[in-house]
Amino acid sequence: MERMLPETSVSIKLRPEAKALVASLGSSFSEFSVEGDSQGKGLKGPPFTWSNNRSNDSLVMEKLDRAVANSKWRVIFEDSIARNLIIRASDHSLIVLDTFPPKFRICRKLRVVQHNLKSWNTSEFGYVEDYIRKLKSELELLQSNPHDPPTFEKGHPLLSELDLNLKREEIKWNQRAKVD
């Protein structure tokens, strides 16, 4: 299926999936607008999409490639951004259409931060509840034989460690209980 944009001489060949998209979004291809409004809203990156890759006075750069969308698509993906990437291995730049609004990116970043904080917490403090159970168990064994003073004395550092971890546990639950 080959169609011509009415105001240009650029021909566009559509793949089957693109044909379905065009059919679902508008009754005719002429409903599509080219690349955004006159202010370039939603377009980022270098302004040119083609270069003859020459230098100095022979260099020619043009804006040949476009991203297209109709008004229905723009309503659905109102925060989308077309990005012109730098021209590298070809004479054309790639155009990347980013349809993820910034709020989705923030959620994704927050999930990464959450995961990193959980990993840090585990590596830094370990599993506090498990450690408290272990300390209590060790203290119970030591204190079950009070007639052996050297063994009983080993319990003092464990008591300090237990108190510290119980305080951490208390702080954690107080922080979780707070509602702002």
TORKOL-4160 file (C-alpha; in steps of 0.2 Angstrom, whole numbers, padded with zeros to 4 digits, m for minus):
180
<pt num="1" X="0000" Y="0000" Z="0000"/>
<pt num="2" X="0008" Y="0016" Z="m0006"/>
<pt num="3" X="0001" Y="0033" Z="m0002"/>
<pt num="4" X="0006" Y="0051" Z="m0005"/>
<pt num="5" X="0005" Y="0065" Z="0007"/>
<pt num="6" X="m0005" Y="0078" Z="m0001"/>
<pt num="7" X="0007" Y="0093" Z="0003"/>
<pt num="8" X="0023" Y="0084" Z="m0002"/>
<pt num="9" X="0030" Y="0072" Z="m0015"/>
<pt num="10" X="0036" Y="0059" Z="m0002"/>
<pt num="11" X="0029" Y="0042" Z="m0004"/>
<pt num="12" X="0027" Y="0031" Z="0011"/>
<pt num="13" X="0026" Y="0012" Z="0010"/>
<pt num="14" X="0016" Y="0005" Z="0025"/>
<pt num="15" X="0019" Y="m0013" Z="0032"/>
<pt num="16" X="0004" Y="m0023" Z="0037"/>
<pt num="17" X="0004" Y="m0018" Z="0055"/>
<pt num="18" X="0006" Y="0000" Z="0051"/>
<pt num="19" X="m0009" Y="m0002" Z="0039"/>
<pt num="20" X="m0019" Y="m0008" Z="0053"/>
<pt num="21" X="m0014" Y="0006" Z="0064"/>
<pt num="22" X="m0019" Y="0019" Z="0050"/>
<pt num="23" X="m0035" Y="0010" Z="0048"/>
<pt num="24" X="m0039" Y="0011" Z="0066"/>
<pt num="25" X="m0034" Y="0029" Z="0069"/>
<pt num="26" X="m0042" Y="0037" Z="0054"/>
<pt num="27" X="m0052" Y="0035" Z="0039"/>
<pt num="28" X="m0039" Y="0042" Z="0028"/>
<pt num="29" X="m0021" Y="0045" Z="0028"/>
<pt num="30" X="m0024" Y="0064" Z="0025"/>
<pt num="31" X="m0030" Y="0066" Z="0043"/>
<pt num="32" X="m0012" Y="0063" Z="0049"/>
<pt num="33" X="m0002" Y="0078" Z="0053"/>
<pt num="34" X="0017" Y="0079" Z="0050"/>
<pt num="35" X="0027" Y="0079" Z="0066"/>
<pt num="36" X="0018" Y="0092" Z="0077"/>
<pt num="37" X="0013" Y="0110" Z="0077"/>
<pt num="38" X="0023" Y="0124" Z="0071"/>
<pt num="39" X="0032" Y="0126" Z="0087"/>
<pt num="40" X="0040" Y="0109" Z="0086"/>
<pt num="41" X="0031" Y="0103" Z="0102"/>
<pt num="42" X="0035" Y="0085" Z="0106"/>
<pt num="43" X="0051" Y="0085" Z="0095"/>
<pt num="44" X="0068" Y="0084" Z="0103"/>
<pt num="45" X="0086" Y="0083" Z="0097"/>
<pt num="46" X="0095" Y="0090" Z="0081"/>
<pt num="47" X="0083" Y="0099" Z="0069"/>
<pt num="48" X="0090" Y="0090" Z="0054"/>
<pt num="49" X="0087" Y="0072" Z="0049"/>
<pt num="50" X="0098" Y="0070" Z="0034"/>
<pt num="51" X="0116" Y="0075" Z="0029"/>
<pt num="52" X="0127" Y="0073" Z="0014"/>
<pt num="53" X="0141" Y="0069" Z="0026"/>
<pt num="54" X="0153" Y="0082" Z="0018"/>
<pt num="55" X="0163" Y="0095" Z="0026"/>
<pt num="56" X="0164" Y="0114" Z="0026"/>
<pt num="57" X="0156" Y="0123" Z="0011"/>
<pt num="58" X="0150" Y="0106" Z="0004"/>
<pt num="59" X="0140" Y="0101" Z="0019"/>
<pt num="60" X="0121" Y="0100" Z="0016"/>
<pt num="61" X="0109" Y="0096" Z="0030"/>
<pt num="62" X="0090" Y="0094" Z="0028"/>
<pt num="63" X="0075" Y="0089" Z="0038"/>
<pt num="64" X="0068" Y="0075" Z="0027"/>
<pt num="65" X="0062" Y="0062" Z="0039"/>
<pt num="66" X="0046" Y="0065" Z="0049"/>
<pt num="67" X="0036" Y="0057" Z="0063"/>
<pt num="68" X="0017" Y="0056" Z="0059"/>
<pt num="69" X="0002" Y="0056" Z="0070"/>
<pt num="70" X="m0016" Y="0061" Z="0069"/>
<pt num="71" X="m0026" Y="0070" Z="0082"/>
<pt num="72" X="m0034" Y="0054" Z="0090"/>
<pt num="73" X="m0016" Y="0046" Z="0092"/>
<pt num="74" X="m0010" Y="0063" Z="0100"/>
<pt num="75" X="m0024" Y="0062" Z="0113"/>
<pt num="76" X="m0020" Y="0044" Z="0118"/>
<pt num="77" X="m0001" Y="0048" Z="0119"/>
<pt num="78" X="m0001" Y="0067" Z="0123"/>
<pt num="79" X="0015" Y="0066" Z="0132"/>
<pt num="80" X="0025" Y="0057" Z="0118"/>
<pt num="81" X="0041" Y="0064" Z="0111"/>
<pt num="82" X="0049" Y="0061" Z="0094"/>
<pt num="83" X="0068" Y="0062" Z="0096"/>
<pt num="84" X="0080" Y="0065" Z="0082"/>
<pt num="85" X="0096" Y="0055" Z="0086"/>
<pt num="86" X="0113" Y="0061" Z="0080"/>
<pt num="87" X="0118" Y="0056" Z="0062"/>
<pt num="88" X="0131" Y="0042" Z="0064"/>
<pt num="89" X="0133" Y="0027" Z="0053"/>
<pt num="90" X="0121" Y="0033" Z="0039"/>
<pt num="91" X="0116" Y="0049" Z="0030"/>
<pt num="92" X="0100" Y="0049" Z="0040"/>
<pt num="93" X="0096" Y="0051" Z="0058"/>
<pt num="94" X="0085" Y="0039" Z="0068"/>
<pt num="95" X="0069" Y="0045" Z="0074"/>
<pt num="96" X="0064" Y="0037" Z="0091"/>
<pt num="97" X="0046" Y="0039" Z="0096"/>
<pt num="98" X="0045" Y="0039" Z="0115"/>
<pt num="99" X="0027" Y="0036" Z="0121"/>
<pt num="100" X="0031" Y="0034" Z="0139"/>
<pt num="101" X="0025" Y="0049" Z="0148"/>
<pt num="102" X="0037" Y="0056" Z="0162"/>
<pt num="103" X="0026" Y="0050" Z="0176"/>
<pt num="104" X="0029" Y="0032" Z="0170"/>
<pt num="105" X="0048" Y="0035" Z="0170"/>
<pt num="106" X="0047" Y="0042" Z="0187"/>
<pt num="107" X="0038" Y="0026" Z="0193"/>
<pt num="108" X="0051" Y="0015" Z="0185"/>
<pt num="109" X="0065" Y="0025" Z="0193"/>
<pt num="110" X="0056" Y="0024" Z="0210"/>
<pt num="111" X="0055" Y="0005" Z="0209"/>
<pt num="112" X="0073" Y="0004" Z="0205"/>
<pt num="113" X="0077" Y="0015" Z="0220"/>
<pt num="114" X="0065" Y="0004" Z="0231"/>
<pt num="115" X="0074" Y="m0012" Z="0225"/>
<pt num="116" X="0091" Y="m0004" Z="0229"/>
<pt num="117" X="0086" Y="0002" Z="0246"/>
<pt num="118" X="0080" Y="m0015" Z="0251"/>
<pt num="119" X="0096" Y="m0023" Z="0245"/>
<pt num="120" X="0106" Y="m0010" Z="0255"/>
<pt num="121" X="0095" Y="m0013" Z="0270"/>
<pt num="122" X="0098" Y="m0032" Z="0269"/>
<pt num="123" X="0117" Y="m0030" Z="0266"/>
<pt num="124" X="0119" Y="m0017" Z="0280"/>
<pt num="125" X="0107" Y="m0023" Z="0293"/>
<pt num="126" X="0102" Y="m0041" Z="0288"/>
<pt num="127" X="0086" Y="m0048" Z="0293"/>
<pt num="128" X="0084" Y="m0039" Z="0310"/>
<pt num="129" X="0069" Y="m0051" Z="0315"/>
<pt num="130" X="0079" Y="m0066" Z="0312"/>
<pt num="131" X="0095" Y="m0059" Z="0321"/>
<pt num="132" X="0084" Y="m0054" Z="0336"/>
<pt num="133" X="0078" Y="m0072" Z="0337"/>
<pt num="134" X="0096" Y="m0079" Z="0336"/>
<pt num="135" X="0102" Y="m0067" Z="0349"/>
<pt num="136" X="0087" Y="m0072" Z="0361"/>
<pt num="137" X="0091" Y="m0090" Z="0358"/>
<pt num="138" X="0110" Y="m0088" Z="0362"/>
<pt num="139" X="0106" Y="m0078" Z="0378"/>
<pt num="140" X="0093" Y="m0091" Z="0383"/>
<pt num="141" X="0107" Y="m0105" Z="0382"/>
<pt num="142" X="0120" Y="m0094" Z="0391"/>
<pt num="143" X="0108" Y="m0089" Z="0405"/>
<pt num="144" X="0101" Y="m0107" Z="0407"/>
<pt num="145" X="0118" Y="m0111" Z="0416"/>
<pt num="146" X="0121" Y="m0097" Z="0429"/>
<pt num="147" X="0133" Y="m0107" Z="0439"/>
<pt num="148" X="0146" Y="m0106" Z="0425"/>
<pt num="149" X="0152" Y="m0088" Z="0427"/>
<pt num="150" X="0163" Y="m0087" Z="0411"/>
<pt num="151" X="0148" Y="m0093" Z="0400"/>
<pt num="152" X="0136" Y="m0081" Z="0409"/>
<pt num="153" X="0148" Y="m0066" Z="0406"/>
<pt num="154" X="0148" Y="m0069" Z="0387"/>
<pt num="155" X="0130" Y="m0064" Z="0388"/>
<pt num="156" X="0133" Y="m0046" Z="0392"/>
<pt num="157" X="0139" Y="m0041" Z="0374"/>
<pt num="158" X="0124" Y="m0051" Z="0367"/>
<pt num="159" X="0112" Y="m0041" Z="0378"/>
<pt num="160" X="0119" Y="m0025" Z="0371"/>
<pt num="161" X="0118" Y="m0031" Z="0353"/>
<pt num="162" X="0100" Y="m0037" Z="0357"/>
<pt num="163" X="0095" Y="m0020" Z="0364"/>
<pt num="164" X="0102" Y="m0011" Z="0349"/>
<pt num="165" X="0092" Y="m0022" Z="0337"/>
<pt num="166" X="0076" Y="m0021" Z="0347"/>
<pt num="167" X="0078" Y="m0002" Z="0346"/>
<pt num="168" X="0080" Y="m0003" Z="0327"/>
<pt num="169" X="0065" Y="m0014" Z="0326"/>
<pt num="170" X="0055" Y="m0002" Z="0336"/>
<pt num="171" X="0061" Y="0013" Z="0325"/>
<pt num="172" X="0056" Y="0003" Z="0310"/>
<pt num="173" X="0038" Y="0000" Z="0316"/>
<pt num="174" X="0036" Y="0018" Z="0322"/>
<pt num="175" X="0041" Y="0024" Z="0305"/>
<pt num="176" X="0029" Y="0013" Z="0296"/>
<pt num="177" X="0015" Y="0018" Z="0308"/>
<pt num="178" X="0017" Y="0036" Z="0304"/>
<pt num="179" X="0004" Y="0043" Z="0292"/>
<pt num="180" X="0008" Y="0060" Z="0284"/>
